[in-house]
Amino acid sequence: MLAGAGAILKTRASAVLSGQLSQYLQHVDPANQKLRQRDQLVFANLRELGLSRLSYQVDANWAPEVQAQHGPSARAVRVLMLVQVAGIDSTPRATALGYTFAERGGRWLLVDDDDLAAEADLKAYREPWDLGAIEVARRPGVLVVVPAGERRNGERLARESQSAIPMVRSITRRVQAGILVVAMADRRSMDPEWRTGGHPAAAVAAQNYSPANPEASEFKVTGSRVVINPDQRTRAGRLLLAHEFTHAAMEPLGNRAPIWLVEGFARYVENRLAAQSGYERELADERRTLLREKIPALVVLPIDGVFHGDYDEDSYGVSWIIVEYLVTRYGQAAVNSLYADLARGPDAPAVREQVLRKHLKLSETALVAALKKYDGPA
């Protein structure tokens, strides 16, 4: 069965890349018209994205599940779809599927795509090509995916993305070669766990995972795509995008940096762009309030356990002030090096203290004390 499934998947990948719909559907159960209609739409959407590479492989670590409703030979398997968007992804990223194959008339067919018992655990969101007809807006280094009929918003987001990228690049020195922005209307495009404090995030930099070995038993982070909350898709602009693009640029360094640095760094980039965009007065007012009301109460640098609990919505502002102080006092290059070291981990108090002393020549306690004397950039 696995050999038959593998051959079908290879044929389907080739069909997408060459634009052959009939080839893509030739091994899909002719009796399952709903599946064929879904597949036809997925094919069109993948063609719209413009892929440079596409492959599928059956996950050998996942035991096939009997699906008797499709006949005695039917088995559901976990499949890894490896997709690379031309000009955007540096390497194919993996996403998981659940496919059911059955032998009919002496040949294997794809008979369903939602039978896997643990499919809900594969991921809590859906890929944009699975959520109805799409349109895309392209700019150098940016691809925005929107529902069919929302091209104008896609073009707007593409322009806003291009306005955000130069600031992100100038500060992080790490911008991805290209980035995918997903702005779908369907709520299934967002994982319910993607939250900011107690409410859904306006957008997230969702990590891209690529296999780290041929068996695809291990994965590594190779970049990110930005997924905008459907409720925010027509309001999101360059500042929100700059924040998420910063996360996308820094995530391949590792995930051990403390949250005050992760969010403070992204907010710092966002606010630098805000200042460039004419919001200097608003930023000055926010800085003044934070320095007067929040920084004096600072006891420790906000880490995961206190980031939202102690400061609530001011956590981002407090973290911005910390990063702004560090850049003002030590320079951008030093802060970037600090971030890289902390991101590698491990995430332990002793290690964080050691890294702070290495890059800044002071302890966390001394840093907190210095912050209380900070009155803003010169």
Buried (B, 14 or more C-beta within 10 A) or exposed (E): BEEBBBEBBEBBBBBBBEEBBEBBBBBBBEEBEEBBEBBBBBBBBBBBBEBEBBBBBBBEEBEBBEBEEBEEBBBBBBBBBBBBBEBBBBEBBBBBBBBBBBBBEEEBBBBBBEBBEEBEEBEEBBBBBBBEEBBBBBBEBBBBBBBEEBBEBBBBBBBBBBBBBEBBBEBBEBBBEBBBBBBBBBBBBBBEEBEBBEEBBBBBBBBBBBBEEEEBEEBEBBBBBBBBBBEBBBEBBBBBBBBBBBBBBBBBBBBBBBBBBBBBBBBBBBBBBBBEBEBEEEBEEBBEEBBEEBBEEBEBBBBEEBBBEBBEEBBBBBBBBBBBBBBBBBEBEBBBBBBBBBBBBEBEEEBBEEBBEEBBEBEBEEBBEBBEEBEBEE
